[in-house]
Amino acid sequence: MTLALKMADARYDGYEEGFDKGREAGLQQGLEQGRDQGAYEKALETARTMYLDKVPIETISKYTNLPLDVIQNLL
């Protein structure tokens, strides 16, 4: 095998490795964002339910970790 072919093979191997690492990192980031979005949506749902049960918004904020302005905008 010539030096040029060895270099081309090495570049291709590097490309494959980089592609696989990038794909895995993207997948992990997407999963994390999905979990965060789901947790946020659940907090909003909980806040709405608590509000309908006449829980004070300060208490809702304490238990959902949502800012007061976000809770006020839900109502």
N, C-alpha and C positions, 0 to 999 in steps of 0.2 A: 504494500500500500504506500502510495506516495505521501509526502508531507502535506501536500495540498488537500488530499482526501482525508487524512487524519485530522487536519484543522477543520475541515468542513464537518466531519463527524462530531468533533468536540463542540463546535458551535451549535449543531443540531441538538446534541445532548443537553447543552446549557439552555437552549431555547425550551426544550421539553420540561426540564426541571423548573425553570422560571415560570412557565405557563401553569404547571401543576401547583406550584406554590401560590401563584396569584389567584388561581381558581379557588383553592382552599381558603385563602384569606378573604376573598369576596363572599364565599359561602358563609363563613363564620360571621362576618360583618352583617350580612343579610339576616342571619338567624338572630343575632343580638338585637338588631333594629326591630325585627318582628316581635321579639319578646318584650322589648321596651314599649312598643306601640300597644301591644296587647295589655300590658300592665297599666298603661295610661288610660286606655279605653275602659278597663275594669274600674279604675279609680273614679272616672267620670260617672260611670253607671252607679257605683256605690254612693257617690255624692248626690246624685239625683234622687236615689231612693231615700237617703237620710233626710234630704230636704223635704221630701213628701211626708216623712214622718215627723216633721217639724223640729228637727235637730238644729240647733244654732249653727250658723256657718263657721264660726270659730272652731267648734267641735268637729265639724265636717273636715275642715282644713287640717286639724290635728291628726285625725285618723286616716285621711286619704293622702296626706302630704301634698295636696294641691294648694296653690296660692289662693288667697281670698278673692282676688280679681277674677280668676278662672271660675271659681265657684259662683260668684255673683253673675257672671256672664252666662252660666248654664240656666239660670232661673228666669 
